[in-house]
Amino acid sequence: MGGSAIIHALQTPPKDIYIQGYITDGTYSELSSLVEHVAESIHMPTYIQILGIDIVNWWVGYTIQTVRPKDITPALPYPYLALHGSFDHLAPIFSAQELTKKNHNALFYHYNGGHDQPENKHMQDCVLSFFESLQQTKEPWQHSLSCSNDNNH
């Protein structure tokens, strides 16, 4: 939920904070899709899934269908690196692709790993490269990133 929380918070950032860019790792693009994915992976019957969603919606006071970070990221002006482990058991990898799809200032990178693995060396290198590339002023930051893969845009 951390990546989604950051994306939602960036809609109205504090005025006294300079934001150079942001990174998410293993973030879902739609909360309802994540719930469906997890329910399917544990073979939860549909009627239990629907009942559970209704209870959560009532409990939190909003519907999970309205939690859609992918609708927010295209409007955010900050450089964005969406990381995602190729073997993420929780959030499907297409989530990170959806988060960057309509954002010209975003890049998707998948690393060989699971969900949210900060100890992953490839992911660490990519994070460092992201912030180093933001220091470059001659070309778009995406061109100087050293952790590119075939699925980036």
C-alpha positions in Angstrom: 0.0 0.0 0.0 3.0 2.3 0.3 3.4 3.0 -3.4 -0.3 3.8 -3.7 -0.2 6.1 -0.7 2.8 8.0 -2.1 1.0 8.4 -5.5 -2.2 9.7 -3.8 -0.2 12.0 -1.5 1.6 13.5 -4.5 -1.7 14.9 -5.8 -1.4 17.6 -3.1 2.2 17.7 -1.8 3.2 20.1 0.9 4.3 23.4 -0.6 7.6 23.6 1.4 9.0 20.3 0.1 10.9 19.9 -3.1 10.2 16.6 -4.9 12.9 15.5 -7.3 11.2 12.3 -8.3 9.5 9.2 -6.8 9.9 5.4 -7.0 7.4 2.7 -6.3 8.1 -1.0 -6.0 5.4 -3.7 -6.5 2.5 -1.2 -6.5 -0.9 -2.0 -7.7 -2.6 0.1 -10.4 -6.2 -0.6 -9.0 -7.0 -1.9 -5.6 -10.0 -3.8 -6.8 -7.8 -5.7 -9.3 -5.3 -6.5 -6.6 -8.1 -7.9 -4.4 -9.4 -10.0 -7.3 -5.9 -11.3 -8.1 -5.3 -12.4 -4.5 -8.7 -13.9 -4.2 -8.2 -15.9 -7.3 -4.8 -17.0 -6.3 -6.1 -18.6 -3.1 -9.3 -19.9 -4.9 -11.7 -17.8 -2.8 -15.3 -18.3 -3.9 -16.7 -15.2 -5.6 -19.6 -14.8 -3.1 -17.1 -14.6 -0.2 -15.0 -12.1 -2.2 -18.0 -9.9 -2.9 -19.1 -10.1 0.8 -15.6 -9.3 2.0 -15.3 -6.3 -0.4 -18.7 -5.0 0.8 -17.7 -5.3 4.4 -14.4 -3.5 3.8 -16.2 -0.7 1.8 -18.6 -0.2 4.6 -15.8 -0.3 7.3 -13.5 2.2 5.6 -16.2 4.5 4.2 -15.3 4.4 0.5 -15.3 1.8 -2.2 -12.0 0.0 -3.1 -13.0 0.5 -6.8 -12.2 4.2 -6.4 -8.6 3.5 -5.3 -6.9 3.7 -8.7 -3.3 5.1 -8.7 -3.1 4.5 -12.5 -5.6 7.4 -12.9 -3.3 9.8 -10.9 0.2 9.1 -12.2 -0.3 10.6 -15.7 -1.0 14.0 -14.1 1.9 14.0 -11.7 4.8 16.2 -13.0 7.6 14.4 -11.2 10.0 11.8 -12.7 8.7 8.4 -11.8 10.3 5.0 -11.7 8.0 2.1 -11.3 9.9 -1.0 -10.2 8.3 -4.4 -10.1 9.6 -7.9 -9.4 9.1 -10.4 -12.2 7.9 -13.0 -9.8 5.7 -10.8 -7.6 3.1 -13.1 -5.9 0.9 -10.2 -4.7 0.6 -7.5 -7.3 0.7 -8.6 -11.0 3.5 -7.1 -13.0 1.1 -5.4 -15.4 0.2 -3.1 -12.6 3.5 -1.2 -12.9 3.2 -1.1 -16.6 -0.3 0.5 -16.2 1.1 3.1 -13.8 3.6 4.3 -16.3 1.6 3.8 -19.5 0.2 7.3 -20.0 3.0 9.2 -18.3 5.7 10.6 -20.5 7.9 11.3 -17.4 7.8 7.7 -16.1 9.7 4.5 -16.7 8.8 0.9 -15.9 11.6 -1.5 -14.8 11.1 -5.1 -13.9 13.8 -6.9 -11.9 14.4 -10.6 -11.3 12.7 -11.0 -7.9 9.5 -11.1 -6.0 7.3 -8.6 -4.2 9.0 -5.6 -2.6 12.6 -6.8 -2.3 14.8 -3.9 -1.2 17.7 -6.3 -0.7 17.7 -7.1 -4.5 21.0 -5.9 -6.0 19.5 -5.1 -9.4 16.7 -3.0 -7.8 19.2 -1.2 -5.6 21.3 -0.3 -8.7 18.3 0.9 -10.5 17.3 3.2 -7.6 20.7 4.7 -7.4 20.8 5.1 -11.2 17.4 6.9 -11.1 18.6 9.5 -8.7 21.9 9.9 -10.4 20.1 10.4 -13.8 17.9 13.1 -12.3 21.1 15.1 -11.7 21.8 15.1 -15.4 20.4 18.2 -17.2 21.5 17.6 -20.8 19.0 14.9 -21.8 15.8 13.3 -20.5 16.6 11.3 -17.3 15.3 8.1 -18.9 18.2 8.1 -21.4 20.8 8.1 -18.8 19.3 5.4 -16.6 21.6 2.4 -16.4 19.0 -0.2 -15.4 16.9 -0.3 -18.6 15.2 -3.5 -19.8 13.3 -4.4 -22.9 9.9 -3.6 -21.4 10.6 0.0 -20.6 9.1 3.0 -22.3 
